Amino acid sequence: MKQSLFGRLGQKAKSWEFVLLLILILEFIIFGAKNPKFLMPNVLLGSINDIISICIISLFVTFVMITGGIDIQVASIVGLTSIVVGVTWQDFGVNIWAACIIAIIAAALCGALSGFFVAYCGVQPMVVTLGGSFLYSGIALLISKLSATQSYKGISGFPDGFTQIASFKLFGVIPSQVLIFAGLTVIAYLLLHRSKYGRKVFLIGINPRAAEYSGLNSRLIILSTYVLSAISAAIAGIVLTSYLGTAKSDIGMTFTLPIITAVVLGGTLSTGGRGSVIGTALAALVIGILRFGLPLCFKINTQYLDIPVGLLLLIVITGRALSANPKVIKLMAGRFPRLSGLKS
């Protein structure tokens, strides 16, 4: 029986999500066998504090990469958000919640600026967001100079209501970060996979010219994906600042590699046109648990955690390239006929 192209892509996406789920379960088995403390609920749920930012941001960077772009400036926006919240609250006397709104608006403007250069000026996304990474890090550092507190110390002493963003636990067990991640995953899923907006994002990634000819305002949609990505970075920055109890301009600077790896590992093509929110969410958890479990169970120095993440990214990209090579496909089909796919 013949199946449509979209039907086959859907089957592949679902099967890959299942593989990611198996990898996640395997991590629990290996780390739990090595150190039983890893499986303790308070330890396991406590680890969400260290991985939540990567999980949140990767959900919406997926939108950017489906359009064929890339966003490597989000880590800088995390730090910018943190210091904007701290300075506007402490040094300008703004209400803490108003300070959070100001920080989110500032982040959205950063995303819009980069998105404008990509969508309307035709500049390569890698170049724009690399420049944005340096620009927004520099702006964050300048803003920190406006504070009476020395930048290396960070701004602390936030109100209890703000710190409860990260410290609150539902039923005394489930951390608020889990609820935030779950809520944003649902929002991202509905927006990308169950709305007209999401279909437009996919169409732009599959065939930008066809999207333009069909009457879509593809430039505005591309710009909007960078705004969404920046807003997610702002939310992550606020949650992280609440958890640490300190606002600093350089927090989150190590997030770039894990975020991009999570999106690619989750099934999003680096060339655009395909991606999955659920796949990204699972991949982010795989990477987060990996970064948490290695130091706890195998005593690996945290300074070296980017090595396994980098290797994972290389393996996935190389595997994708090989699987798209006609010669490799023909070779594998000849040796493993049962794995050659569905008959058309």
C-alpha positions as CSV (number, residue, x, y, z in Angstrom):
1,M,0.0,0.0,0.0
2,K,1.4,3.4,-1.0
3,Q,2.1,6.0,1.7
4,S,2.4,9.7,1.3
5,L,5.7,11.5,1.8
6,F,4.4,13.2,4.9
7,G,3.1,9.8,6.2
8,R,6.6,8.3,5.9
9,L,8.2,11.4,7.5
10,G,5.7,11.1,10.4
11,Q,6.6,7.5,10.9
12,K,10.3,8.3,11.0
13,A,9.8,11.1,13.4
14,K,7.7,8.9,15.7
15,S,10.3,6.1,15.5
16,W,13.1,8.5,16.3
17,E,11.2,9.9,19.3
18,F,10.9,6.3,20.5
19,V,14.6,5.8,20.1
20,L,15.2,8.9,22.2
21,L,12.9,7.6,24.9
22,L,14.9,4.3,25.0
23,I,18.1,6.3,25.3
24,L,16.7,8.2,28.2
25,I,15.6,5.0,29.9
26,L,19.0,3.5,29.3
27,E,20.7,6.5,31.0
28,F,18.5,5.9,34.0
29,I,19.5,2.3,34.1
30,I,23.2,2.9,33.7
31,F,23.5,5.8,36.1
32,G,21.2,4.2,38.6
33,A,23.2,1.0,38.6
34,K,26.4,2.9,39.1
35,N,25.1,5.1,41.8
36,P,21.7,4.3,43.4
37,K,21.5,7.8,44.8
38,F,20.8,8.9,41.2
39,L,17.4,7.3,41.3
40,M,16.3,9.0,44.6
41,P,13.3,11.3,43.8
42,N,14.8,14.3,45.6
43,V,18.1,14.0,43.8
44,L,16.5,13.3,40.4
45,L,14.0,16.1,40.6
46,G,16.6,18.4,42.0
47,S,18.7,17.9,38.8
48,I,16.0,19.8,36.9
49,N,17.5,23.0,38.2
50,D,20.6,22.4,36.2
51,I,19.0,21.4,32.9
52,I,15.7,23.4,32.8
53,S,17.2,26.3,30.9
54,I,18.5,24.1,28.1
55,C,15.2,22.3,27.9
56,I,13.1,25.5,27.7
57,I,15.2,27.3,25.1
58,S,15.7,24.3,22.8
59,L,11.9,24.0,22.3
60,F,11.8,27.3,20.5
61,V,15.2,27.2,18.8
62,T,13.5,24.3,17.0
63,F,11.2,26.8,15.3
64,V,14.2,28.8,14.0
65,M,16.1,25.7,12.7
66,I,13.0,24.3,10.9
67,T,13.0,27.5,8.8
68,G,16.6,26.7,7.8
69,G,18.2,29.2,10.3
70,I,20.2,28.8,13.5
71,D,20.3,30.8,16.7
72,I,23.5,30.8,18.7
73,Q,22.8,34.1,20.5
74,V,20.3,32.7,23.0
75,A,22.9,32.0,25.7
76,S,23.8,35.7,25.7
77,I,20.2,36.7,25.9
78,V,19.9,34.6,29.1
79,G,22.6,36.7,30.7
80,L,21.2,39.9,29.4
81,T,17.8,39.1,30.8
82,S,19.3,38.2,34.2
83,I,21.2,41.5,34.6
84,V,18.2,43.6,33.3
85,V,16.0,42.1,35.9
86,G,18.6,42.7,38.6
87,V,19.5,46.3,37.7
88,T,16.0,47.6,37.0
89,W,14.8,46.1,40.3
90,Q,17.7,47.0,42.6
91,D,19.1,50.3,41.1
92,F,16.0,51.8,39.4
93,G,13.5,50.7,42.0
94,V,11.2,49.0,39.6
95,N,8.8,46.3,40.9
96,I,10.3,42.9,40.4
97,W,7.5,41.6,38.2
98,A,7.6,44.8,36.1
99,A,11.4,44.2,35.8
100,C,10.8,40.7,34.5
101,I,8.4,42.1,31.9
102,I,10.9,44.7,30.9
103,A,13.6,42.0,30.5
104,I,11.3,39.8,28.3
105,I,10.5,42.8,26.1
106,A,14.3,43.6,25.8
107,A,14.9,40.0,24.8
108,A,12.1,40.1,22.3
109,L,13.6,43.2,20.7
110,C,17.0,41.5,20.5
111,G,15.4,38.5,18.7
112,A,13.5,40.9,16.4
113,L,16.7,42.8,15.5
114,S,18.5,39.6,14.6
115,G,15.5,38.2,12.8
116,F,15.2,41.4,10.8
117,F,18.8,41.1,9.5
118,V,18.1,37.4,8.6
119,A,14.7,37.8,7.0
120,Y,14.8,41.2,5.5
121,C,18.4,41.8,4.7
122,G,19.4,38.3,3.7
123,V,22.3,37.9,6.0
124,Q,23.3,34.4,7.0
125,P,21.7,33.3,10.3
126,M,25.0,32.0,11.6
127,V,26.7,35.4,11.0
128,V,23.9,37.4,12.5
129,T,23.4,35.4,15.6
130,L,27.2,35.1,16.2
131,G,27.4,38.8,16.0
132,G,24.3,39.1,18.2
133,S,26.0,36.8,20.8
134,F,28.9,39.2,21.2
135,L,26.6,42.3,21.0
136,Y,24.1,41.2,23.6
137,S,26.9,39.9,25.9
138,G,28.5,43.3,25.6
139,I,25.3,45.1,26.3
140,A,24.7,42.9,29.4
141,L,28.2,43.8,30.7
142,L,27.5,47.6,30.1
143,I,24.2,47.3,32.0
144,S,25.9,45.6,34.9
145,K,28.2,48.7,35.2
146,L,25.1,50.8,36.0
147,S,24.6,48.8,39.2
148,A,26.1,49.9,42.5
149,T,27.0,46.2,43.1
150,Q,30.3,45.0,41.6
151,S,29.5,42.9,38.5
152,Y,31.5,39.9,39.6
153,K,29.5,39.6,42.8
154,G,26.1,39.7,41.1
155,I,22.9,41.3,42.3
156,S,21.2,39.3,45.1
157,G,18.6,39.8,47.8
158,F,15.5,39.3,45.6
159,P,12.0,39.2,47.1
160,D,10.7,35.9,48.3
161,G,8.0,35.9,45.7
162,F,10.6,36.0,42.9
163,T,12.8,33.3,44.4
164,Q,9.7,31.0,44.7
165,I,9.6,30.8,40.9
166,A,12.3,28.2,41.2
167,S,11.8,27.0,44.8
168,F,8.1,26.2,44.7
169,K,7.1,22.5,44.7
170,L,3.7,21.2,43.7
171,F,2.4,18.9,46.5
172,G,5.8,19.4,48.1
173,V,7.4,17.1,45.5
174,I,7.3,18.4,41.8
175,P,9.6,21.4,41.2
176,S,8.0,24.4,39.6
177,Q,10.6,24.1,36.8
178,V,9.1,20.8,35.7
179,L,5.7,22.5,35.5
180,I,7.1,25.4,33.5
181,F,8.9,23.1,31.1
182,A,5.8,20.9,30.7
183,G,3.6,24.0,30.1
184,L,6.0,25.5,27.5
185,T,6.3,22.1,25.8
186,V,2.5,21.9,25.3
187,I,2.5,25.5,24.0
188,A,5.3,24.9,21.6
189,Y,3.7,21.6,20.4
190,L,0.3,23.2,19.7
191,L,2.0,26.2,18.0
192,L,4.2,24.2,15.8
193,H,2.2,21.0,15.1
194,R,-1.4,22.1,15.5
195,S,-1.7,25.6,14.1
196,K,-1.6,27.4,10.8
197,Y,1.5,29.2,12.0
198,G,3.3,25.9,12.5
199,R,2.4,24.7,9.0
200,K,3.8,28.0,7.6
201,V,7.1,27.5,9.5
202,F,7.5,24.0,8.0
203,L,6.6,25.2,4.5
204,I,9.2,27.9,4.7
205,G,11.8,25.3,5.7
206,I,10.8,22.8,3.0
207,N,10.6,25.3,0.1
208,P,11.0,29.1,0.8
209,R,10.2,30.1,-2.8
210,A,7.0,28.0,-2.8
211,A,6.0,29.6,0.5
212,E,6.6,33.1,-0.9
213,Y,4.7,32.3,-4.1
214,S,1.7,30.9,-2.1
215,G,1.2,34.3,-0.5
216,L,2.8,33.7,2.9
217,N,4.7,36.6,4.5
218,S,7.7,34.4,4.9
219,R,10.0,37.2,6.1
220,L,7.7,38.1,9.0
221,I,7.3,34.4,10.0
222,I,11.1,33.9,10.0
223,L,11.5,37.1,12.1
224,S,8.9,35.8,14.5
225,T,10.8,32.5,15.1
226,Y,13.8,34.5,16.4
227,V,11.5,36.5,18.6
228,L,10.0,33.3,20.1
229,S,13.5,31.9,20.6
230,A,14.6,35.1,22.4
231,I,11.6,35.1,24.6
232,S,12.2,31.5,25.6
233,A,15.8,32.6,26.5
234,A,14.3,35.4,28.6
235,I,12.0,33.0,30.5
236,A,15.0,30.6,31.1
237,G,17.1,33.6,32.3
238,I,14.4,34.6,34.8
239,V,14.0,31.1,36.1
240,L,17.7,30.6,36.4
241,T,18.1,33.9,38.2
242,S,15.4,32.9,40.6
243,Y,17.1,29.6,41.3
244,L,20.5,31.0,41.8
245,G,19.2,34.1,43.7
246,T,21.8,36.2,41.9
247,A,21.6,38.2,38.7
248,K,24.8,38.2,36.6
249,S,25.6,39.2,33.0
250,D,27.4,35.9,32.2
251,I,25.0,33.2,33.4
252,G,24.0,30.7,30.8
253,M,27.1,31.3,28.6
254,T,27.7,27.6,28.3
255,F,24.3,26.7,27.0
256,T,24.9,27.2,23.3
257,L,26.3,23.8,22.4
258,P,23.8,21.7,24.5
259,I,20.9,23.7,23.0
260,I,21.9,23.2,19.4
261,T,22.7,19.6,20.1
262,A,19.3,19.0,21.7
263,V,17.5,20.5,18.7
264,V,19.5,18.4,16.1
265,L,19.4,15.2,18.2
266,G,15.7,15.7,18.5
267,G,15.2,15.2,14.8
268,T,15.4,18.7,13.4
269,L,17.3,19.0,10.2
270,S,20.1,21.5,10.1
271,T,18.9,22.4,6.6
272,G,15.4,23.0,7.8
273,G,12.0,21.6,6.8
274,R,11.7,19.0,9.5
275,G,11.6,19.0,13.2
276,S,9.6,17.9,16.3
277,V,8.9,19.6,19.6
278,I,8.5,16.3,21.4
279,G,11.8,15.0,19.9
280,T,13.6,18.2,21.0
281,A,12.1,17.9,24.5
282,L,13.3,14.3,24.8
283,A,16.7,15.1,23.4
284,A,17.1,18.0,25.8
285,L,16.3,15.6,28.7
286,V,18.8,13.1,27.3
287,I,21.5,15.7,27.3
288,G,20.5,17.2,30.6
289,I,20.5,13.8,32.4
290,L,23.8,13.0,30.7
291,R,25.4,16.2,32.0
292,F,24.0,15.5,35.5
293,G,24.7,11.8,35.7
294,L,28.3,11.8,34.5
295,P,29.7,13.9,37.4
296,L,27.5,12.3,40.0
297,C,28.0,8.6,39.0
298,F,31.3,8.6,37.2
299,K,33.1,11.6,38.9
300,I,33.7,13.3,35.6
301,N,34.8,16.9,36.0
302,T,32.1,19.4,35.0
303,Q,34.7,21.2,32.9
304,Y,34.7,18.3,30.5
305,L,31.0,17.9,30.0
306,D,31.0,19.6,26.6
307,I,33.1,16.7,25.3
308,P,30.4,14.0,25.3
309,V,27.8,16.6,24.1
310,G,30.1,17.7,21.2
311,L,30.7,14.0,20.3
312,L,27.0,13.4,20.3
313,L,26.4,16.3,18.0
314,L,29.1,15.1,15.5
315,I,27.8,11.6,15.5
316,V,24.2,12.7,14.8
317,I,25.2,15.1,12.0
318,T,27.5,12.5,10.4
319,G,24.8,9.9,10.7
320,R,22.3,12.2,9.0
321,A,24.8,13.0,6.2
322,L,25.5,9.3,5.6
323,S,21.9,8.3,5.7
324,A,21.1,10.9,3.0
325,N,23.9,9.7,0.7
326,P,22.5,7.6,-2.2
327,K,25.6,5.4,-2.3
328,V,25.3,4.6,1.4
329,I,21.6,3.9,1.1
330,K,22.2,1.6,-1.9
331,L,24.9,-0.2,0.0
332,M,22.8,-0.7,3.2
333,A,19.8,-1.8,1.1
334,G,21.9,-4.4,-0.6
335,R,23.3,-5.8,2.7
336,F,20.2,-5.4,4.8
337,P,17.2,-5.7,2.4
338,R,14.7,-5.9,5.3
339,L,15.8,-2.4,6.5
340,S,15.5,-0.8,3.1
341,G,12.2,0.8,3.9
342,L,8.6,0.6,2.7
343,K,7.8,-0.3,-0.9
344,S,6.2,2.5,-2.8
